[in-house]
Amino acid sequence: MANVVKKDGGQQQPQQQGLVRRDPFVQLMRDPFQMIRDFFVDPLRALHLGGGMAWNPSFEVRETDNAFVFKGDLPGTKQDDIDISLVENRLTISGKRDQETEQDEGTLHTYERSYGSFSRSFVLPENADLDKISTDLKDGVLTLVVPKREVKAAQRRKIQIGSGSKS
């Protein structure tokens, strides 16, 4: 199955004086392909105006005995702003998270929240039951369950030499 990357098992980064350390080398060791995915999602995100960073929500894809389970972190995203589509065996989840309107009160010292549009695609295997996909959005987590169906094993047939029609 495409786009499946093994994560670090939820280990937290070391903390210094109450602040989470954001070491790019630690991030690279956890997921060496994240930098490449970030680049191809929006290579010009550093040039965006308005102070926001491009948004690329994280997904977890798990295979159980009976289904493929997709969980995506979409905090602050409304159900109406998420589109889930299926073309043949390609599952695409796209949507947007709007930037909150700026408040003129106080001084803004840092802005690390991301917003904007995103699109993630996953290729489903042949045993995915595409007619019985279920979805749920609860507490900012989108869950899609794609049940597995039994795939009939291809039957082997022996064909005799000379069994075709003769001209």
Buried (B, 14 or more C-beta within 10 A) or exposed (E): EEEEEEEEEEEEEEEEEEEEEEEEEEEEEBBEEBEEEBEEBBEEBEEEEEEBBBBBBEBBBEEEEEBBBBBBEBEEBEEEBBEBEBEEEEBEBBBBBEBEEEEEEEEEEEEEBBBBBBEBEBEBEEEBBEEEBEBEBEEEEBBBBBBBBEEEEEEEEEEEEEEEEEE
